[in-house]
Amino acid sequence: MNKKVVIDTSVYLTYAMYNKLYRLLAVFYKYELVVFINNQLLDEIERNLESSLQNKAIKPILIMDAIIAATNNFETSATYNLSPDPKDNFLFDLAIQTNSELIVTKEKALLNFKDTPVAIRDIKWFKETYPVAL
């Protein structure tokens, strides 16, 4: 069975910042990960994408299109309210409501969250667990 995961905005932006989104998407395909996204996550990525890009020649719309094509959009209900960062409650809603096994993030507040209902891993763990060729 394919592993279901949620990738936080911070991870998408890190890959996009260095024009390496293709590597993240390669992980999705190589390891047959089922990656979920919702409209809140898409909005957050879109709001922060342009200011994160180091190469201004890269078109944010192309990055958004690639993310949308590689992920599964899921409509969530706002029910979870125990995130250490209330702005991230939607990530837990998405993970819980899709029965995802994992949230991947760079955010320290989430990584240090002891009472998390879903496993949370950092980007280093993700890269080591799901390596792809350069």
ZILINPE-V901383 format. One record per residue. N is the residue number from 1. OMEGA is omega in degrees with one decimal (999 if undefined). Layout:
N_OMEGA + N_OMEGA
//
This chain:
1_-177.7 + 2_179.8 + 3_177.8 + 4_-177.4 + 5_172.4 + 6_178.9 + 7_-178.5 + 8_178.2 + 9_-176.9 + 10_-179.5 + 11_176.9 + 12_-177.8 + 13_178.2 + 14_178.5 + 15_-178.4 + 16_-177.3 + 17_-176.5 + 18_179.5 + 19_-177.8 + 20_-179.5 + 21_179.7 + 22_179.4 + 23_177.2 + 24_-179.5 + 25_176.8 + 26_176.8 + 27_-179.8 + 28_-175.9 + 29_-176.6 + 30_-176.1 + 31_178.2 + 32_176.8 + 33_173.7 + 34_-173.8 + 35_-178.4 + 36_178.5 + 37_173.0 + 38_-175.1 + 39_178.5 + 40_179.5 + 41_176.4 + 42_179.0 + 43_-179.8 + 44_177.3 + 45_-177.0 + 46_179.8 + 47_-173.4 + 48_-171.3 + 49_-174.0 + 50_-179.2 + 51_-179.7 + 52_-174.7 + 53_176.0 + 54_177.9 + 55_-175.0 + 56_177.0 + 57_179.1 + 58_-178.2 + 59_-179.9 + 60_-179.0 + 61_178.7 + 62_176.9 + 63_178.9 + 64_178.8 + 65_-180.0 + 66_178.6 + 67_-179.5 + 68_-178.1 + 69_-174.1 + 70_-175.3 + 71_178.8 + 72_-179.8 + 73_-176.2 + 74_178.9 + 75_-176.7 + 76_170.7 + 77_179.6 + 78_-179.6 + 79_-176.7 + 80_-178.5 + 81_-176.6 + 82_179.7 + 83_176.1 + 84_173.1 + 85_-175.6 + 86_177.9 + 87_-179.2 + 88_176.7 + 89_-178.0 + 90_177.4 + 91_178.4 + 92_174.8 + 93_-178.3 + 94_-178.4 + 95_-177.8 + 96_-174.6 + 97_176.0 + 98_-176.5 + 99_177.8 + 100_-178.2 + 101_-164.3 + 102_167.6 + 103_177.1 + 104_-175.9 + 105_171.3 + 106_-173.8 + 107_-176.6 + 108_-178.7 + 109_179.2 + 110_-179.4 + 111_-179.9 + 112_-176.7 + 113_-175.0 + 114_-175.3 + 115_-177.3 + 116_177.4 + 117_-178.4 + 118_177.8 + 119_179.0 + 120_-179.2 + 121_179.0 + 122_-175.9 + 123_178.2 + 124_177.3 + 125_-178.5 + 126_180.0 + 127_179.5 + 128_-177.9 + 129_-178.2 + 130_-178.1 + 131_172.2 + 132_178.9 + 133_179.2 + 134_999
//
